[in-house]
């Protein structure tokens, strides 16, 4: 049973200020500020290291705009603290205050201790009660709850400069910080950590990567249901600390070291010319639905931070769940919006982050519960002097809406249509040629009508959510049995193909063919207009054994096995050369769409579509699996080595005799042919093979060819 919460302290205290939320360190102490509209009293608890109970309990004062403050003298970096909030417990009306539960600071920059729900003590209700969340848990959890940590923001950046790579020149590599080096084969000193990540930067640099998109690194909560199954929230999409780097990705050498080690990683990446983009999750939190834990927002001011719903005499008992994760963060509320903006500024200014990918981004810009381009969220970012200059990438959908192509200027988007169309065409599905033509040229149909550009399309074929590229061509169906849901989880619409055998095989013919399909996918990803994103590990055929929803697998199934990098050097070398090819040709990094309307590109000089006989492409013919694209790079003033590029895509099971356009003084050379099973599949600069005869190319089944005309 909890003791009655009363103030007790030997600390000198003064009136606080509401100029900024969270903890602000000063020469003589620290200012504490926290927002709550519905609380009756708020107490600050200070802890000594490894002490289960607080050494000080200090009552905060409510000032303007529902902000509660106090200034405590003598506070220094490393101080552990938390809050307890007194108020009504009436879940039917959305009020879930429980002063017996220690709460973390929403603005905390680091946490100490494990987020483990021992004996259900992190719940605000009695888990054994038949009333479930309507019941009240009087037990105190101070002894086992994690603490917030006061951090000194000073850091020796040693002249760090952000690379500022233009969007059209980005080669993004999506990667999990821990998974990148957790496997024993990584051979790093600190596997699975921010510091361990640094040791693999040479791999990224050699590959030609200039931006990493990190899966969520904010402190997250591991859902109780998964923990009971000996699983975990590996991907990290259950944030509880929007300002704090995940502590388990650090060496844990000292309190708060995760902040310093994260900054060290960012500095090292910048030194290598690689930008850092964070996958941020502001659409929901790790507190989940009404049966989830009370960690911070729920216990501080549930009605302000979350979108609520209900029926009858319980109009606000339940949570809007458009994110599909139990709750929805209410960014329509000014206090919640302020928190999100403050967090983004902190990561940009203090942590030197270059950009953000917003998970389920359509949940954030809402008006009256619906997605709107006029929402305060968009307005605030557009006019913010810090945020208006960072890279902004949206996942343009949630459970209720699909807004691809409908984000404002200065926003790029994950292009799900590119993924689905490329997958279907490459595996030979009918009716994909017309759609693929749009995707290969920057998706002008999605981004060209409101002043946006090809690089606003983040092109990808695989990402963390789904099959790896190796598995895309090794499995017809998902194999998620290890997730404990009898293979019911994960999408069934993968557009995958096992190339003749389900899963692993020793058949050399099938293995070589799978490699060819992988090369086809990389060619379709890295050559088109738009900003390409590679799933980390695809460059050396990383596998998850057919699991297309590995969110709960923090083990060797998801960790990068670097033995594959040795085994599949040929694919890594192919990707490396393909990235270099893209970088050599500015016409593939265009800031503007090619002239013309829709797909009527006849007589347009810089881009022309052909069928295999140099005739017009009949886009209405659903059976088309072979077509060609001619780009005239001689018209681009930024081309150092002006040339013509001719792409031939063949998803057919049959070979084709493809006629080539003939121009005065132009000779055709083969730069790439994915059907060649040797180092000659892609040529280094100046080593392209001259075609003889020069008027046609015999393209093998299911491959991609790129010719250079000079």
C-alpha positions in Angstrom: 0.0 0.0 0.0 1.3 3.4 -0.9 2.1 6.1 1.6 0.3 9.4 1.5 2.2 11.7 -0.8 3.6 14.6 1.1 6.4 17.1 0.5 9.7 16.5 2.2 13.1 18.1 1.2 16.2 19.6 2.5 16.9 21.3 -0.9 16.7 25.0 -1.3 13.8 25.7 -3.7 12.6 28.8 -5.5 9.7 29.7 -7.8 10.2 28.2 -11.2 9.5 29.6 -14.7 7.4 28.3 -17.6 9.7 29.5 -20.4 10.5 25.9 -21.5 9.2 22.5 -20.5 11.3 19.7 -19.1 14.5 20.4 -17.1 16.6 23.5 -17.8 20.0 23.4 -16.1 21.5 26.7 -14.8 24.6 27.6 -12.8 22.9 27.3 -9.5 20.4 24.5 -10.1 17.6 23.4 -12.4 14.2 24.6 -13.5 11.6 21.9 -13.7 8.4 22.4 -15.8 5.7 20.0 -16.8 2.3 20.5 -18.5 -1.0 19.2 -17.1 -4.4 20.8 -17.5 -6.4 18.4 -15.3 -4.0 17.5 -12.5 -4.7 18.7 -8.9 -1.2 18.5 -7.6 2.2 17.5 -9.0 5.2 16.3 -7.0 8.9 16.1 -8.1 10.8 13.1 -6.7 14.6 13.2 -6.6 16.6 10.0 -6.3 20.2 9.1 -5.4 21.8 6.5 -7.6 20.6 2.9 -6.8 18.2 4.1 -4.1 14.7 2.7 -4.4 13.0 5.5 -2.6 13.3 9.3 -3.2 15.5 11.5 -1.1 13.4 14.5 -1.8 9.7 15.1 -2.6 9.0 18.6 -3.8 5.6 20.1 -4.7 5.3 22.1 -7.9 3.4 25.3 -8.4 0.8 25.8 -11.1 1.4 28.9 -13.2 0.3 30.1 -16.6 -1.0 27.9 -19.4 -1.4 24.8 -17.1 2.3 24.5 -16.6 3.6 23.4 -13.2 7.1 24.6 -12.2 9.7 24.6 -9.5 13.4 25.7 -9.3 15.7 23.4 -7.2 19.1 24.7 -6.2 22.2 22.5 -6.3 20.9 20.2 -9.0 23.6 18.8 -11.4 23.8 16.6 -14.5 23.2 12.9 -13.7 20.4 13.6 -11.2 17.7 11.0 -11.2 14.1 12.2 -10.9 10.4 11.4 -11.6 7.0 12.8 -11.1 3.8 11.8 -9.2 0.6 13.4 -10.2 -2.5 13.7 -8.0 -5.9 14.0 -9.6 -9.2 12.2 -10.2 -9.3 8.6 -11.3 -12.4 8.3 -13.5 -11.5 6.4 -16.7 -15.0 6.8 -18.0 -14.3 10.5 -18.3 -10.8 9.9 -19.5 -9.1 10.8 -16.2 -6.5 8.2 -15.1 -4.5 9.9 -12.4 -2.8 7.6 -9.9 -0.4 9.2 -7.5 1.0 5.9 -6.5 2.8 5.5 -9.9 6.1 7.1 -10.6 6.0 8.8 -14.0 8.8 9.7 -16.4 9.2 13.2 -17.7 7.9 13.5 -21.3 10.8 15.9 -21.9 13.5 13.7 -20.3 16.6 13.3 -22.4 17.6 10.0 -20.9 16.3 7.3 -18.7 17.9 5.0 -16.1 16.5 1.6 -15.2 14.5 -1.0 -17.0 10.9 -0.5 -18.3 9.7 -3.9 -16.8 6.2 -4.3 -15.6 7.1 -6.4 -12.5 4.0 -7.8 -10.8 1.9 -5.4 -13.0 3.1 -2.5 -10.9 3.4 -0.2 -14.0 -0.4 -0.5 -14.5 -2.6 2.2 -13.0 -5.4 -0.3 -12.5 -5.7 -3.7 -10.7 -4.9 -6.3 -13.4 -6.7 -9.0 -11.3 -10.0 -7.1 -11.0 -12.9 -8.1 -13.2 -13.5 -4.3 -13.8 -10.2 -4.1 -15.6 -9.2 -0.5 -16.2 -12.1 0.8 -14.2 -10.4 -0.5 -11.1 -7.7 1.3 -9.2 -4.3 0.0 -8.1 -3.2 1.5 -4.8 0.2 -0.1 -4.8 3.2 2.1 -5.0 5.7 1.3 -7.8 8.5 3.7 -7.0 11.0 1.0 -6.3 10.8 -0.6 -9.7 9.9 2.3 -12.0 12.5 3.8 -14.3 13.9 7.2 -13.5 14.4 10.2 -15.8 18.0 11.6 -16.0 19.1 15.2 -16.1 21.5 15.6 -19.0 24.2 18.2 -19.7 23.8 19.0 -23.4 27.5 20.0 -23.8 29.5 17.9 -26.2 32.7 18.2 -28.2 31.4 18.1 -31.7 34.9 18.9 -33.0 33.6 21.1 -35.8 30.9 18.7 -36.9 29.2 19.9 -40.1 26.0 18.4 -41.5 26.7 16.9 -44.9 23.7 18.7 -46.4 23.3 16.2 -49.3 20.6 17.4 -51.7 17.5 15.2 -51.7 18.0 14.2 -55.4 21.5 12.9 -54.6 20.6 10.9 -51.5 21.1 7.1 -51.4 19.2 6.1 -48.2 20.1 3.0 -46.2 17.3 1.9 -43.8 18.9 0.1 -40.8 18.3 -0.9 -37.2 21.0 0.4 -34.9 21.2 -2.7 -32.8 20.6 -5.3 -35.5 23.5 -3.8 -37.6 26.2 -5.1 -35.3 24.5 -7.4 -32.7 25.4 -10.6 -34.5 28.8 -12.2 -33.4 29.9 -12.1 -37.0 30.1 -8.3 -36.9 33.3 -8.5 -35.0 32.9 -5.1 -33.4 34.0 -4.2 -29.9 30.5 -3.1 -28.6 28.0 -5.1 -30.6 24.4 -3.8 -30.9 25.3 -0.3 -29.8 25.7 3.2 -31.1 29.5 2.8 -30.7 29.4 -0.6 -32.5 27.6 1.0 -35.4 30.5 3.3 -36.0 32.8 0.4 -36.7 30.7 -0.6 -39.7 30.7 2.9 -41.3 33.4 1.8 -43.8 31.0 -0.7 -45.3 28.4 2.1 -45.9 31.1 4.4 -47.2 32.4 1.8 -49.7 28.9 1.0 -50.8 28.2 4.7 -51.7 25.6 5.3 -49.0 25.2 9.0 -48.0 22.2 8.8 -45.6 21.1 6.3 -43.0 17.5 6.1 -42.0 17.6 4.6 -38.5 14.6 2.6 -37.2 13.3 4.3 -34.0 16.0 5.0 -31.5 13.7 6.8 -29.0 13.2 5.1 -25.7 10.5 2.5 -26.2 8.4 0.2 -24.1 8.3 -3.6 -24.7 4.7 -4.7 -24.6 3.8 -7.0 -21.8 2.1 -9.6 -24.0 5.3 -10.0 -26.1 7.5 -10.2 -23.0 5.4 -13.1 -21.7 6.0 -15.0 -25.0 9.8 -14.3 -24.7 9.5 -11.9 -27.6 10.0 -8.1 -27.7 9.3 -4.9 -29.6 12.5 -5.2 -31.6 11.7 -2.5 -34.1 11.1 0.1 -31.4 7.8 1.6 -32.6 6.4 2.1 -29.1 8.1 5.3 -28.0 7.7 6.6 -24.5 10.5 9.2 -24.6 10.4 11.5 -27.5 13.7 13.2 -26.5 15.6 10.2 -25.2 17.8 7.8 -27.1 17.1 4.1 -26.3 19.3 3.2 -23.3 19.8 -0.4 -24.3 21.7 0.6 -27.5 24.5 2.1 -25.3 27.3 0.5 -23.4 25.6 1.4 -20.1 29.0 2.4 -18.7 27.5 5.3 -16.7 24.2 7.0 -16.2 23.1 9.0 -19.3 26.0 7.7 -21.5 23.4 6.8 -24.2 23.2 10.5 -25.1 27.0 11.0 -25.5 27.4 7.7 -27.4 24.5 8.6 -29.8 26.2 12.0 -30.5 29.5 10.2 -31.1 27.8 8.0 -33.7 26.2 11.0 -35.4 29.5 12.8 -35.5 31.3 9.8 -37.0 28.6 9.4 -39.7 28.8 13.1 -40.6 32.6 12.9 -40.8 32.1 10.1 -43.4 29.7 12.3 -45.4 26.6 10.3 -44.3 23.5 12.0 -43.1 21.3 10.7 -40.2 17.6 10.5 -40.7 15.5 9.3 -37.7 12.3 7.3 -38.0 10.2 9.0 -35.4 6.9 7.8 -33.9 4.7 10.6 -32.7 1.4 9.0 -33.9 1.1 6.8 -30.8 3.0 5.9 -27.7 4.1 2.7 -25.8 1.3 3.2 -23.2 -1.1 1.4 -25.6 -4.8 1.1 -25.0 -6.8 1.3 -21.8 -5.2 -1.9 -20.5 -1.6 -0.6 -21.1 0.9 0.8 -18.5 0.8 4.2 -16.9 4.3 5.5 -17.7 4.0 9.2 -18.4 1.3 10.8 -20.6 -1.6 8.7 -19.3 -0.8 9.6 -15.7 0.1 13.2 -16.4 -2.9 14.3 -18.4 -4.6 11.6 -20.3 -7.3 13.7 -22.0 -4.8 16.3 -23.3 -2.2 13.9 -24.8 -4.5 11.3 -26.3 -7.5 11.2 -28.7 -10.3 9.5 -26.7 -13.6 8.0 -27.5 -16.4 6.0 -25.9 -20.1 5.5 -25.6 -23.0 6.2 -23.1 -21.8 7.0 -19.6 -18.2 6.3 -20.6 -17.6 8.8 -23.4 -13.8 9.0 -23.0 -12.9 5.6 -21.6 -11.4 4.2 -24.8 -8.6 5.4 -27.2 -8.9 6.3 -30.9 -6.7 3.7 -32.5 -6.1 4.9 -36.1 -2.4 3.9 -35.7 -3.4 0.3 -34.9 -1.2 0.3 -31.8 -3.7 0.9 -29.0 -3.8 4.7 -28.9 -3.4 7.9 -30.9 -1.4 10.9 -29.8 -3.6 14.0 -30.0 -1.4 16.5 -31.9 -4.5 18.7 -32.4 -4.0 19.7 -28.8 -1.6 22.6 -28.6 0.4 21.1 -25.7 0.9 17.9 -27.6 1.9 19.7 -30.8 4.3 21.8 -28.8 5.9 18.7 -27.4 6.4 17.2 -30.9 7.9 20.4 -32.2 10.2 20.8 -29.2 11.4 17.2 -29.7 12.1 17.8 -33.4 14.1 21.0 -32.6 16.1 19.2 -29.9 17.1 16.4 -32.3 17.9 18.9 -35.0 19.9 21.4 -33.0 21.3 19.5 -30.0 21.7 16.1 -31.5 22.7 17.3 -35.1 20.1 15.1 -36.9 19.6 15.8 -40.6 16.0 14.7 -41.2 13.0 12.7 -40.0 10.9 10.0 -41.4 7.4 10.2 -39.7 5.8 6.9 -39.0 2.1 6.9 -40.0 2.5 10.6 -40.7 -1.2 11.1 -41.6 -2.1 11.0 -38.0 -0.2 14.2 -37.1 -1.7 16.8 -39.4 -5.4 16.6 -38.4 -8.3 18.9 -38.1 -11.4 17.7 -36.4 -10.0 14.2 -36.4 -9.3 14.1 -40.2 -6.1 14.5 -42.2 -5.7 18.0 -43.6 -3.0 19.9 -45.5 -4.2 23.0 -43.6 -3.5 21.4 -40.1 -1.5 23.4 -37.5 1.2 20.7 -37.6 2.1 21.5 -41.2 1.9 25.3 -40.6 4.1 25.1 -37.5 6.9 23.1 -39.3 6.7 25.3 -42.4 7.3 28.5 -40.4 9.8 27.1 -37.9 13.3 28.6 -38.5 14.9 25.3 -37.4 12.6 22.7 -38.9 11.9 24.3 -42.2 15.4 23.3 -43.4 15.5 19.7 -42.3 14.6 16.7 -44.5 11.0 15.7 -43.9 9.8 12.2 -45.1 6.2 11.0 -44.5 4.8 7.5 -44.4 1.6 8.8 -46.0 -0.9 6.4 -44.6 -2.5 5.0 -41.5 -5.3 2.5 -40.8 -8.0 5.0 -42.0 -6.5 7.0 -44.8 -4.0 6.8 -47.7 -2.6 10.2 -48.7 0.2 9.3 -51.0 1.0 12.3 -53.2 -1.0 14.6 -50.9 1.6 16.1 -48.6 2.7 19.7 -48.8 5.8 21.2 -50.5 9.1 20.3 -48.8 7.7 16.9 -47.8 8.9 13.7 -49.4 7.0 10.5 -49.1 7.5 6.8 -48.9 6.1 5.8 -52.3 4.2 2.6 -51.6 3.0 2.5 -55.2 6.6 2.3 -56.4 7.1 -0.7 -54.1 4.0 -2.6 -55.2 4.4 -1.8 -58.9 8.0 -2.7 -59.1 7.5 -6.0 -57.3 4.6 -7.0 -59.5 6.4 -6.1 -62.8 9.7 -7.7 -61.9 8.0 -11.0 -61.1 6.1 -10.9 -64.3 2.5 -9.9 -63.4 0.4 -8.6 -66.2 -0.9 -5.0 -66.5 2.0 -3.3 -64.8 3.9 -1.6 -67.6 2.0 1.7 -67.7 2.1 2.1 -63.9 5.8 1.3 -63.8 6.5 3.9 -66.4 5.1 6.5 -64.1 7.2 5.2 -61.2 10.5 5.0 -63.1 10.2 8.7 -64.1 9.6 10.1 -60.6 5.9 9.5 -60.2 4.8 12.8 -61.8 1.2 11.7 -61.5 1.6 11.9 -57.7 3.9 14.8 -57.3 3.8 16.9 -60.4 0.6 18.8 -60.0 1.5 21.0 -57.0 5.1 22.0 -57.6 6.8 19.0 -56.1 9.6 17.1 -57.7 10.9 13.5 -58.5 12.9 13.4 -55.3 9.7 13.8 -53.2 9.2 10.2 -54.1 11.2 7.9 -51.8 11.5 4.9 -54.0 11.8 1.5 -52.2 11.1 -2.1 -53.0 11.8 -3.5 -49.5 11.9 -2.0 -46.0 12.0 -3.2 -42.5 8.2 -4.0 -42.7 8.0 -7.1 -45.0 10.4 -9.5 -46.8 14.0 -8.7 -47.2 15.0 -8.6 -50.9 16.5 -12.1 -50.7 13.3 -13.5 -49.2 11.2 -11.7 -51.8 12.6 -14.1 -54.3 12.9 -17.1 -52.0 9.3 -17.4 -50.6 5.9 -17.4 -52.1 4.2 -17.0 -48.7 5.2 -15.5 -45.3 6.6 -17.8 -42.6 5.9 -15.9 -39.3 5.4 -18.9 -37.1 8.1 -17.7 -34.7 6.0 -14.7 -33.8 3.5 -16.8 -31.9 0.4 -15.8 -33.8 0.1 -19.0 -35.9 1.3 -17.2 -39.0 -1.8 -14.9 -39.0 0.3 -11.7 -38.6 2.0 -9.8 -41.4 0.6 -9.1 -44.8 -0.4 -11.7 -47.3 0.0 -9.4 -50.3 3.8 -9.6 -50.8 4.0 -9.9 -54.6 6.9 -12.3 -54.0 8.1 -15.3 -55.9 10.2 -18.2 -54.7 11.7 -18.9 -58.2 10.7 -22.5 -58.1 11.5 -23.7 -54.6 10.1 -22.4 -51.3 12.9 -21.2 -49.0 16.5 -22.3 -48.8 17.9 -24.6 -51.5 21.2 -25.9 -52.7 20.2 -25.9 -56.3 22.8 -23.7 -58.0 20.5 -22.8 -60.9 17.8 -21.5 -58.7 20.3 -19.6 -56.5 21.8 -17.9 -59.5 18.4 -17.1 -60.8 17.4 -15.6 -57.5 20.5 -13.4 -57.6 19.4 -12.2 -61.1 16.0 -11.3 -59.7 17.7 -9.4 -56.9 19.8 -7.5 -59.4 16.7 -6.7 -61.4 15.2 -5.2 -58.3 18.3 -3.1 -57.5 18.4 -1.9 -61.1 14.7 -0.8 -61.0 15.4 0.9 -57.6 18.7 2.7 -58.3 18.3 3.8 -61.9 14.8 5.6 -61.9 14.2 9.2 -61.0 13.3 9.7 -57.4 15.2 9.2 -54.1 16.1 5.5 -53.6 16.0 3.7 -50.2 17.8 0.4 -49.7 16.9 -2.0 -46.9 20.1 -2.6 -44.9 21.5 -6.0 -45.6 19.8 -6.5 -48.9 23.2 -5.7 -50.6 24.5 -9.1 -49.3 21.2 -11.1 -49.3 20.3 -10.9 -45.6 17.5 -13.3 -44.9 14.8 -13.5 -42.2 13.8 -17.0 -43.2 10.6 -15.8 -44.8 9.4 -13.8 -41.8 7.7 -10.7 -43.2 6.8 -9.2 -39.8 9.9 -9.6 -37.7 9.0 -6.7 -35.3 9.2 -9.0 -32.3 12.4 -10.9 -33.2 15.5 -9.5 -31.4 17.8 -12.3 -32.3 19.8 -13.9 -35.0 16.8 -14.0 -37.3 16.9 -10.2 -37.7 20.5 -9.3 -36.8 22.9 -8.7 -39.7 24.9 -11.9 -40.3 28.1 -10.5 -41.8 29.0 -14.0 -43.1 26.6 -13.3 -45.9 28.7 -10.3 -46.8 31.6 -12.6 -47.4 29.4 -15.2 -49.2 27.6 -12.8 -51.5 30.4 -10.3 -52.4 29.2 -10.4 -56.0 25.9 -8.8 -55.1 27.5 -6.2 -52.8 29.9 -5.3 -55.6 27.0 -5.1 -58.1 25.1 -2.6 -55.8 28.3 -0.6 -55.2 28.8 -0.2 -58.9 25.2 0.6 -59.6 25.2 3.3 -57.0 28.4 4.7 -58.6 26.7 4.6 -62.0 23.7 6.6 -60.7 26.0 9.2 -59.2 27.9 9.6 -62.5 24.8 10.6 -64.4 23.0 13.7 -63.2 20.1 13.0 -65.5 19.2 10.2 -63.0 19.1 12.8 -60.2 16.9 15.4 -61.8 15.2 18.0 -59.8 12.4 18.5 -62.4 10.2 16.1 -64.2 10.7 15.4 -67.9 8.6 17.5 -70.3 5.3 16.1 -71.6 1.9 15.2 -70.4 1.2 11.9 -68.8 2.7 9.0 -70.9 2.4 10.8 -74.2 6.2 11.2 -74.6 6.3 11.0 -78.4 8.7 13.6 -79.9 9.9 14.6 -76.5 13.7 14.9 -77.0 14.9 14.1 -73.5 12.8 11.0 -72.8 11.1 8.6 -75.3 9.5 5.2 -74.7 9.9 2.4 -77.2 8.6 -1.1 -77.6 11.1 -3.8 -78.6 10.7 -2.9 -82.3 11.3 0.9 -81.8 7.6 1.5 -82.2 5.3 3.2 -79.8 4.4 1.4 -76.6 0.8 0.3 -76.4 0.3 1.1 -72.7 -3.2 -0.3 -72.9 -1.9 -3.8 -73.6 -1.9 -5.6 -70.3 0.4 -8.3 -71.6 3.4 -6.0 -72.1 6.4 -7.3 -70.1 9.1 -5.8 -72.3 9.7 -2.1 -73.0 12.5 0.4 -73.4 13.3 4.0 -72.3 15.6 6.4 -73.9 17.1 9.3 -71.9 19.2 11.9 -73.7 21.8 13.0 -71.1 23.6 15.2 -73.6 21.0 17.9 -72.9 21.8 18.1 -69.2 24.4 20.9 -68.7 25.6 19.2 -65.4 26.7 16.0 -67.2 30.5 15.7 -67.1 30.4 12.9 -69.7 27.3 13.6 -71.9 25.7 10.4 -73.2 22.5 8.7 -74.1 21.1 6.1 -71.8 18.9 3.3 -73.0 17.1 1.1 -70.6 15.5 -2.3 -71.6 13.3 -4.0 -69.1 12.2 -7.6 -69.7 10.0 -9.3 -67.2 9.1 -12.0 -69.7 10.1 -15.7 -69.5 11.2 -15.3 -73.1 14.3 -13.6 -74.7 13.7 -10.7 -77.1 15.4 -9.2 -80.1 15.4 -5.5 -79.2 16.0 -3.0 -82.0 18.1 0.1 -81.0 17.7 3.7 -82.1 20.5 4.8 -84.4 21.9 8.4 -84.1 24.5 10.1 -86.1 27.9 9.6 -84.4 26.5 7.6 -81.5 27.9 4.2 -80.6 26.1 1.9 -78.1 28.0 0.2 -75.2 26.6 -2.2 -72.7 26.9 -0.9 -69.1 24.6 -3.4 -67.4 23.0 -6.7 -68.0 21.6 -8.5 -64.9 21.5 -11.9 -66.7 25.3 -12.1 -66.9 26.5 -14.3 -64.0 29.9 -12.7 -63.6 31.7 -9.4 -62.7 30.8 -8.3 -66.2 27.1 -7.8 -65.2 27.9 -4.2 -64.6 30.9 -2.3 -66.0 33.1 0.2 -64.4 33.4 3.7 -66.0 35.3 3.5 -69.3 35.0 -0.3 -69.5 31.6 -0.7 -71.1 31.5 -3.3 -73.9 30.9 -2.0 -77.4 27.9 -3.6 -79.1 28.5 -5.6 -82.3 26.2 -5.6 -84.2 25.1 -2.1 -83.1 21.5 -2.0 -84.2 19.9 -4.5 -81.8 20.4 -6.2 -78.4 19.4 -9.7 -77.6 17.9 -9.5 -74.1 17.7 -12.7 -72.0 14.5 -13.6 -70.1 13.8 -11.7 -66.9 16.5 -9.1 -66.9 17.3 -5.4 -67.0 19.8 -4.0 -69.5 21.3 -0.5 -69.6 23.2 0.8 -72.6 25.3 3.9 -73.0 25.4 5.8 -76.3 28.5 8.0 -76.9 
